[in-house]
Amino acid sequence: MKRLHTLLLLLAALAFLAPAFALRADQSDALAGARARFEALAPAERARIEERWQRYQSLSPDEQHELDVRAQRAKELRQRAEQRLAPPLRARVQELPAAQRERILSELVDNETTRIGARMRAILPPEVVQRLEQARPEDRTRYFAKYQAQQRKRVTNYMFERLGARLGLAKEEIDGLKQLPEEQRAARVLELRQRLTQAETREQGLPPGLDQEQWDAWLALPPEEFFERLADHVRERQLAGVDAGIGRSGARRPEIPEQNLQRVRGLRRLQEATQAEPADLVELADTTPEVRAEEVVARTRERCLRVLAEERLAEGAELERLQHLPAPAFAGAVHELLAPLRAPWKAQVQEKH
Amino acid sequence: MKPDCRSFRIRLESTLEGARAQSELTSLAWHEHLLACAECRALLESEEALELLLESLPKPHLPPRLARRVLARLRAGDERREAQLDRLLELDADTRAPGDLARRVLAGLEAERVQPAETRLDALLERARAVDLPEGLGKRVLAHVAEERQLTRRRKPVLMRNSVRLAAAAGLLALLFAWAVWHKSTAPTRERDVAHESVDPRMLEHIEVLEQWDFLRRNDLDAVLSTLPHSDQLLLEMGSEEGLLGG
């Protein structure tokens, strides 16, 4: 009895104190981690951080909040950039000294930023892209945030109606979806879209251009990745002038203009080649940032020239001319070649019909 | 027996049980019943003779504080048992131990020590054969002592009970342990705090923003577009596919 009494008291004391200690330990760990990072910096870097802290404090509360939100998203971007690396390269990054790892990850984020920027520019209506480019830098973020919020509401409401009707959801359920918090709406639309695509595939067969093995592999992906793959596939076929045949008019054209499709695929390969290869950044991690930047540009140019030749996007004298162009002119010429990929979806659909 | 005889003998018995002096028995000799009853007269005479005999014997006398002295010698410091023995001997104030009690106690103590307490006490009392003690007295005395102990324990205040004191001590130990863990876990931080008092903790809380400052302060379109959550990027792509995006 005495032992039980003692044990109960002991447990009660620990249970009372444990959450407080856990919370304090978490906070303490986070702060200790931040302090360790700060202390690992060279004196010049520390001074730079302290100077930024002064600037941060001088910002308005709204601006500070905006930076905090962007920092969180930048962190996610960084994780995505890291995830895109092949496992051996990811392991190599993890083994780098702290400062070097930070530098490489920051360059990977820059690279990812360029890739996403290119993709988003191709999605947005040209007049929106133009307005964003012409906006004052200090207004650009706020302007895009407002535009994005409007479009999210518009697209999700439309998609809840359309996907809900196709999936046979009750009106109350659709209305309930429309009442979801803003941050949950996009994920829910993607989930419904995946469900609908699966249902349509059961009824009508696989989307054109895909085999069963490929389709099964896609179905196993999370909704976001599933949609990304499918959208790429549909986009590629639309750029080639082929009806996607997925969830739209239902019209399928068995005769695929192979030449067009090959060109679009070639252009997409070229588009990918214009972006620095994450593997190059990691392989060159031991060089100075300046040397690494030069080497990455040189390798990127080599890759573009190889794709231009292999995909027959440029041949003979044209290819030779491109090979001898200085870096800025070469980038401009490639940019022009990629123009068809920047055509908005809507224009493609309207032209087709 | 005649009623008068019964009445006289009750009185005689009462006088004897009260351990009256022999002079009181003599006063009974003038009782009128004896004038006519030879049997009762003979009985009284025999009782008087017995009382005279008893009074002529030396009175058994237990030296004062014998028990305390014996126990003090045998078990120095065991005051509790000494007190018990004192109480036991005081149960009958008229009891007088024979003169060789101490010797017999000393002689038998070693053998008795290995016996259970009840047996030992009975055996001890048995040594005084001159004292006519009721059978099983030791058992009853021990039972009474045990009952008294129980009552004493029950009367103890809650805070004086051993279990409560042990539990409180355990609780205190738990608190001390928790404090020690906390102290140890925060020691490096506190040491660094002392070493780097100039570092603003609020700055450290925003270290991620400050580290990515240049990227976060970039306002070029790629940077703005890339900080859109991935699901929202895909949603815009879907809107574009559906021709929904407005200008």
Interface residues (C-beta under 8 A of the other chain):
Chain A: M1 K2 H5 T6 L7 L9 L10 A12 A13 L14 L17 F21 R24 A25 S28 L31 A32 A34 R35 R37 F38 E39 I49 E50 R52 W53 R55 Y56 L67 D68 R70 A71 R73 A74 K75 E76 L77 R80 E102 S106 V109 D110 E112 T113 T114 I116 G117 A118 R119 M120 R121 I123 L124 P125 E127 V128 V129 L132 E133 P137 E138 R140 T141 F144 Q148 Q150 Q151 R152 R154 V155 T156 Y158 M159 R185 A186 A187 V189 L190 R193 E224 F227 E228 A231 V234 R235 P344 W345 K346 V349 Q350
Chain B: N162 S163 V164 L166 A167 A168 A170 G171 L173 A174 L175 A178 V181 W182 S185 T186 P188 T189 R192 H196 V199 D200 P201 M203 L204 E205 H206 I207 E208 V209 L210 E211 Q212 W213 F215 L216 R217 N219 D220 L221 D222 A223 V224 L225 S226 T227 L228 P229 H230 S231 D232 Q233 L234 L235 L236 E237 M238 G239 S240 E241 E242 G243 L244 L245 G246 G247
